[in-house]
Amino acid sequence: MRPAPQTEPERVEPEAMARRLAALADAKKADDIVALDMRSLVGYTDFLVVCTARNERQAKAIHDDVHLRMKRDHGMLPATVEGEVEGRWVLMDYLDCVLHVFVSELRDRYRLDVLWAEAPRLELELQELRDSA
């Protein structure tokens, strides 16, 4: 029996990926979703998507759904995932975009939005994105 042929992941432009990650988090009821355009500030990613989960269980559910949908819909797996076991701060690194899912206590502590205040915010039309998620 021959293994299934490997297919290349679908190329998703960084801004579209940031919007997709935001929509998927929103579909799982994440709060305070922000997408920061990091292209002029850092070399390691184009966008940070930051959101808040009400608790660890919701953070894990957001991780699980994002992982499943990005793999199924785009053939993409994150290069790195951290914190999915504890669920207090889950980081999913898709290289061009990094998704941070915080419980509110840790979001308040690390304040990535404030740390990167000079980064332009991507306007997210989450209702439109919900319809496509």
C-alpha positions in Angstrom: 0.0 0.0 0.0 1.4 3.4 -1.0 1.2 6.4 1.2 -1.1 9.2 0.2 0.7 11.9 -1.7 1.8 14.9 0.3 0.2 18.1 -0.8 1.5 21.6 -0.1 -0.4 23.7 2.3 -2.6 26.3 0.6 -0.9 29.7 0.6 -2.9 32.1 2.7 -1.8 35.8 2.7 -0.8 37.0 6.2 -3.6 39.5 6.5 -6.2 37.0 5.4 -4.8 34.5 7.8 -5.0 37.0 10.7 -8.6 37.7 9.8 -9.3 33.9 9.6 -7.7 33.3 13.0 -9.7 36.1 14.5 -12.9 34.7 13.0 -12.3 31.2 14.3 -11.6 32.6 17.8 -14.7 34.7 17.6 -16.7 31.7 16.6 -15.7 30.0 19.9 -16.8 33.2 21.8 -13.4 34.7 22.5 -13.5 38.2 23.8 -11.5 41.4 23.0 -10.0 40.1 19.8 -7.3 42.3 18.4 -5.1 41.8 15.3 -1.8 43.8 15.4 0.1 44.5 12.2 3.7 43.8 13.1 5.3 44.0 9.7 7.1 47.3 10.3 8.1 46.4 13.8 9.5 42.8 13.9 10.9 40.3 11.5 9.6 37.1 13.0 5.9 37.5 12.1 3.5 39.8 10.2 0.5 39.8 12.6 -0.3 39.0 16.2 -3.9 38.0 16.9 -4.7 38.4 20.6 -7.9 37.3 22.3 -9.3 36.4 25.7 -10.9 33.2 26.9 -13.2 33.2 29.9 -11.4 30.1 31.4 -8.9 27.4 30.6 -11.5 25.1 29.0 -12.6 27.8 26.6 -8.9 28.5 25.7 -8.4 24.9 24.9 -11.6 24.8 22.8 -10.3 27.8 20.8 -7.0 26.1 20.3 -8.6 22.8 19.2 -11.0 24.5 16.8 -8.3 26.7 15.2 -6.0 23.8 14.9 -8.7 21.6 13.3 -10.1 24.3 10.9 -6.7 25.6 9.7 -5.6 22.0 9.0 -8.8 21.0 7.3 -9.5 24.2 5.4 -6.0 25.3 4.5 -3.7 22.3 5.1 -1.8 24.3 7.7 -0.4 23.2 11.0 1.2 25.6 13.4 5.0 25.6 13.5 4.9 25.8 17.3 2.1 25.5 19.9 2.7 26.3 23.6 0.5 26.3 26.6 -2.3 24.1 25.2 -2.1 21.7 28.1 -2.5 24.3 30.8 -4.8 26.5 28.7 -4.0 29.8 30.5 -1.9 31.3 27.6 -2.0 29.3 24.4 0.3 30.4 21.6 -0.1 29.1 18.1 2.7 30.1 15.7 1.6 30.0 12.1 4.8 31.9 11.2 3.2 34.8 9.3 0.6 35.1 12.1 0.8 34.2 15.8 -2.4 33.6 17.8 -2.3 34.3 21.5 -5.3 33.0 23.6 -5.1 34.3 27.2 -7.3 33.9 30.2 -8.1 37.4 31.4 -5.7 37.3 34.4 -2.7 36.6 32.1 -3.8 39.0 29.4 -4.0 41.8 32.0 -0.5 40.8 33.3 1.3 40.6 30.0 -0.6 43.3 28.1 0.6 42.6 24.6 -1.7 45.2 23.3 0.1 47.8 25.4 3.5 46.4 24.8 2.9 46.7 21.0 0.8 49.9 21.2 2.7 51.4 18.2 1.5 48.5 16.0 -1.4 49.4 13.7 -4.6 47.5 14.4 -6.2 45.5 11.7 -9.8 46.4 11.4 -11.8 43.3 12.0 -15.3 43.1 10.7 -16.1 40.1 12.9 -19.8 39.8 11.8 -18.7 39.4 8.2 -15.9 37.0 9.3 -18.4 35.0 11.4 -20.4 34.3 8.3 -17.3 32.9 6.6 -16.0 30.9 9.6 
